[in-house]
Amino acid sequence: MKSLKCLENFKPTASNVYSSEEMCRLNIAMLAERGVTVDDITALAYNAQSKYLDNLTMDEMRESVLEVLTKRDQFHAILLAINIDMAAEQGLLMEPLQSILMKDLGLFGLDECIAIGIAGNYGQIGVTNFGFMDVSKPGKINILQNDKKHCHCFLDDIVGALAAVSAIRVAQRHAVLGEIEKTEEKK
Ligand code: MG
């Protein structure tokens, strides 16, 4: 199977457990080769959350995206999603799965399952946020879905989940900071 360039010479370790820095680096490189940048995910997350937080900045959201990309679950999900999408692109799957993925059959649903797995790590609100991304398909998610040259059946959902959980992390941090400020004011 044709590999991503960033993984062509990758030598797995005996344990297959990688550091946060290594996973983040690989996540960014894998996503980039499939046409998705950190800025794309940041924009999705920012647009989802900025209506609730007046003082939110793109830099803060970007920092949250980068933190999310250091996590093992995300690394495994991105790796799996891109492998399946690329196997479909190269015609390596059995029918009818090959056709289901290439046509991105709406009733398939297992692409969303992997994404919900990521979103669920950040609580039920992570799943709700992902659901909104999945239904409204903003920005990059729409572009991936309409890319006729590639199969992004799994990756579009992963990108939605990454944006959803990045937004949730920021929302939770602002909520905690807000409570601390209120306590300080009462003193
Ligand atoms: Mg999909």
Residues whose N, C-alpha, C, O or C-beta is under 5 A from the ligand:
A	BS01	MG	D111 H152 C153 F154 D156 D157
